[in-house]
Amino acid sequence: MMKQFQKFASLMTEHPLNVLFLILGILLLEIILSFDNAAVLATMVKDLPKEQQSKALKYGILGAYLFRGIALVLVESILSIWWFKPIGGATVRTIFCWKEKWLLRW
């Protein structure tokens, strides 16, 4: 983890504009995901009694942030395994090619 922080710190001093765009991109992604979470949670709790709605929303939002943090840690550790990258690339390419063939049929 410290190694990753040192890489980020050196990148920040060498290319501050790239780091700014990286941080803005991450913030934009987090905002979009938060809106998505809010919409899904609102849909899920609308049929609950009023007193349970606020509790369900609170726990749902906390759970979403907790899961997102755990997912970030897991992704960082998975990306340090070099042979996962080609497997992930091949998987994405396979899905893309499959979808392209599917889209061409329409």
Backbone torsions as a table, in degrees:
resi	resn	phi	psi	omega
1	MET	NA	-39.1	179.7
2	MET	-65.7	-34.7	178.9
3	LYS	-62.8	-41.9	178.7
4	GLN	-64.0	-40.6	179.1
5	PHE	-64.7	-39.4	178.8
6	GLN	-65.2	-38.5	176.4
7	LYS	-63.3	-43.7	179.7
8	PHE	-64.3	-41.7	180.0
9	ALA	-63.9	-40.9	178.6
10	SER	-69.2	-36.9	176.6
11	LEU	-64.0	-38.1	-178.5
12	MET	-65.3	-37.4	-179.6
13	THR	-80.1	-29.9	-178.3
14	GLU	-84.1	-38.6	-176.4
15	HIS	-135.4	73.5	-174.9
16	PRO	-65.1	-31.0	-179.6
17	LEU	-68.1	-39.7	176.9
18	ASN	-62.7	-40.1	179.4
19	VAL	-66.0	-39.2	178.0
20	LEU	-60.8	-45.7	178.3
21	PHE	-65.1	-35.8	177.5
22	LEU	-63.1	-46.7	-179.8
23	ILE	-66.0	-41.0	178.0
24	LEU	-64.0	-38.2	177.5
25	GLY	-64.8	-42.2	178.1
26	ILE	-65.0	-41.9	177.8
27	LEU	-62.1	-42.4	178.6
28	LEU	-62.4	-42.9	177.6
29	LEU	-62.3	-42.7	178.3
30	GLU	-63.4	-39.2	178.8
31	ILE	-65.1	-43.8	179.0
32	ILE	-63.2	-43.2	179.4
33	LEU	-66.0	-33.9	178.2
34	SER	-65.8	-41.3	176.8
35	PHE	-62.8	-41.0	178.5
36	ASP	-62.6	-45.2	178.2
37	ASN	-61.1	-42.6	-179.2
38	ALA	-63.6	-40.8	179.9
39	ALA	-65.6	-44.1	179.9
40	VAL	-65.9	-44.7	179.3
41	LEU	-63.1	-40.9	179.4
42	ALA	-62.9	-39.7	177.9
43	THR	-65.8	-38.9	-177.0
44	MET	-71.7	-34.2	-173.6
45	VAL	-96.6	-0.9	-174.6
46	LYS	-64.1	-26.4	-179.1
47	ASP	-91.1	-3.5	178.9
48	LEU	-78.7	158.1	172.8
49	PRO	-62.7	153.5	-175.1
50	LYS	-52.3	-44.3	-176.5
51	GLU	-68.3	-25.2	178.9
52	GLN	-87.3	-21.4	-178.4
53	GLN	-61.3	-47.4	-177.8
54	SER	-66.2	-38.2	178.8
55	LYS	-66.0	-42.6	179.8
56	ALA	-65.4	-39.8	177.8
57	LEU	-64.6	-43.4	-178.9
58	LYS	-62.2	-49.1	-179.9
59	TYR	-67.9	-33.5	178.2
60	GLY	-65.8	-43.5	179.5
61	ILE	-67.5	-43.8	177.4
62	LEU	-61.7	-41.4	178.4
63	GLY	-63.9	-38.6	179.2
64	ALA	-64.1	-43.5	179.2
65	TYR	-68.2	-39.4	178.1
66	LEU	-63.3	-46.7	178.9
67	PHE	-62.1	-40.6	179.6
68	ARG	-63.2	-40.1	177.4
69	GLY	-65.0	-43.8	177.6
70	ILE	-63.4	-40.9	179.4
71	ALA	-62.6	-39.4	178.7
72	LEU	-63.4	-41.8	178.9
73	VAL	-65.4	-42.7	179.7
74	LEU	-65.3	-41.3	179.1
75	VAL	-63.2	-42.4	179.7
76	GLU	-61.8	-41.3	-179.6
77	SER	-72.9	-35.4	178.6
78	ILE	-67.9	-38.5	-179.0
79	LEU	-69.0	-14.7	176.5
80	SER	-79.8	-10.8	176.0
81	ILE	-89.2	111.4	-169.1
82	TRP	-62.8	-35.5	-173.9
83	TRP	-79.8	-6.5	173.6
84	PHE	-74.4	-28.0	-177.6
85	LYS	-64.3	-49.9	177.9
86	PRO	-64.6	-34.5	177.9
87	ILE	-65.3	-44.0	177.5
88	GLY	-63.0	-41.7	178.0
89	GLY	-62.8	-43.0	178.6
90	ALA	-64.7	-38.5	178.8
91	THR	-64.4	-46.3	179.3
92	VAL	-62.5	-41.7	179.5
93	ARG	-64.2	-41.9	178.8
94	THR	-62.3	-44.7	179.1
95	ILE	-63.1	-42.9	180.0
96	PHE	-62.8	-46.3	179.8
97	CYS	-63.6	-39.6	178.5
98	TRP	-63.6	-42.6	179.8
99	LYS	-68.1	-37.3	178.5
100	GLU	-62.5	-43.8	177.7
101	LYS	-63.4	-39.8	179.2
102	TRP	-65.5	-41.0	-179.1
103	LEU	-69.4	-31.5	-178.9
104	LEU	-69.4	-23.9	178.9
105	ARG	-70.9	-24.1	-178.7
106	TRP	-81.1	NA	NA
